[in-house]
Amino acid sequence: MPGFFKEIDNLEAKGVNCTGRLLVSDRAHLLFNLHQEVDGLREVELAGQLIGTTKRGIGPCYASKAIRNGIRVGDLRHMDTFREKLDVLYRDAAARFKDFEYSAALVDAEMEKYYKYAERLEPYIVDTVDYVNNAYAEGKRILIEGGQATMLDIDFGTYPFVTSSNPSVGGICTGLGIAPNRLGDIVGVAKAYTSRVGSGPYPTELFGDEGEELRKAGFEWGTTTGRPRRCGWLDIVALNFACTINGFTAINLTKLDVLSGLAEVKLGVAYRTSSGESLRSFPSDLSILEQVEVEYETLEGWKEDITNVRSYNELPASAQRYVERIEELIGLPCQYIGVGPGRDALIVKQ
C-alpha cells in the first residue's frame, strides 16, 4: 500500500488529480510486508529449483486468498476485526517458516500503519463490479489492459514457472466481473521475437552472441527485477496456443524494428518430439517441452532502419513478408505493428 500512495503522490506532484479517476476495488486483496518476507523464504527453501519470483509477495498473497484467510480492501472499513485477521496471517507464516519472526508487538506495529492507510484509502474504494457494469450499460467505451502474458498464466502457462493469476482473457471476467458475452475486440500483444524473464523451458531461445544481440537491441531487462530477459525467435506454436485460449481478434506485433539489420530472421513453426512426432498444441508436460526440436522457417532479413516508418507500404519488402507470414501461420491480422519505443512509432495496417 505504501507503493500505491507513492504513485499517487508522484502523479499529483505532476499536476494529475487522482480523485474520482483512480478507483480501488473493495474486493481486492491486500499485500502485506509479511507476504514479501514469505516470498523470499519460499525462494530460499526451493534452493536450486527457483521459480524466478519478483519477491514482491504476490504469490503468497494469492495463497492467502486461495486458503481464504486473505484480507481484502473492504476489510479496512472494519478495523474492529482487522487485527484478528492480520494476526492469523502472521501466525500461519510463523508456523510454516521457522525463520519468520512473529510477536504481538509486530502485529500491533503493523496495525498502527493500517489505521492511517485505511483513512487515506477510503476515498478511492468502490464496488468496481457495479461501477464497470454501469459504465457498460451507459454505452461507455471500456479499455482493459492486461499484464504479464498467457504463457505465465497459472492454469495455461509453463507451470510452475508462471505467475499467480490468470493474465489471459479469462482474467477480465474473474478480475473485473464483466460477463464473457460483453467482451468486444481482443487485441493480443506479441513481440516480433520471443522473450522471457526467469526460469522455465524456452524452445526457441537463442544463446551466445545471437541472444545477446536481440537483448541489447530490444532493451530486454525485466521491468520489476532488472534481470536480463532470455531472447529467441518468435515461437508460432506458443503464439497459436495463446490465440486459441484468448480468442484474439487481431494482433499488435511490437518491436519489429529490433530485428532490423539481421541477414535472416526465423520463425519457430512446429515442435517435434525426440521420436519425430509433430505436436498439435503447446504441451503442458515440461519434460516434453524441454526436449522438443523446433522446426524453423527462415526468411530474408532487412537492413533498413524502420523506426520512422508510419505506413505499412513503406516497410521493406522482406519486413512485410515477415509480418504476412506470421498472419498466415496464426490466421489473424497484425493490425498494429510497433516499430520503435515511442508512442507514435506505430503502424496501423489497413
Summary of the structure (lengths in Angstrom):
residues: 350
radius of gyration: 23.0
end to end distance: 43.4
largest distance: 68.4
contacts: 981
relative contact order: 0.09
helix: 43%
strand: 15%
